[in-house]
Amino acid sequence: MADRDFLSQLQGHSLTTAEILYRLPDHPALIQSYLWQDYDLAPRFPKLNNFLKFWASSLDGPLYRIRVAHKQLLVPTEIRFLDGELRLN
């Protein structure tokens, strides 16, 4: 039996990390952080959206901000060296 994560990668999914900041229900001035990771499909992120819908409907801590990191958001789709000099400072 193949690993579920490996099968997801074969279908085009990549590891997605979301930093979810939310307010504590009893102390709304305080913000708590929660990290979520799963293999998801950019740019729509269906698994992350389902998780956020679950959070909004079932948990007490209201969402404050969500930052998403995914391979397609970080890497350019194509890199070509045309001509000239490449300098790294």
BELURHU-V326146 format. One line per field, one symbol per residue. ss: DSSP state (~ for helix, > for strand, _ for the rest). burial: 1 if it has 24 or more other C-alpha atoms within 12 Angstrom, else 0. A space follows every 50 residues. Layout:
ss: ???
burial: ???
//
This chain:
ss: ___~~~~~~~___>>>>>>>>>>_______>>>>>>>>>>_____~~~~~ ~~~~~~~~____>>>>>>>>~~~~_______________
burial: 00000000000011111101110000000000000101111100101100 010000000011100001110000000000000000000
//
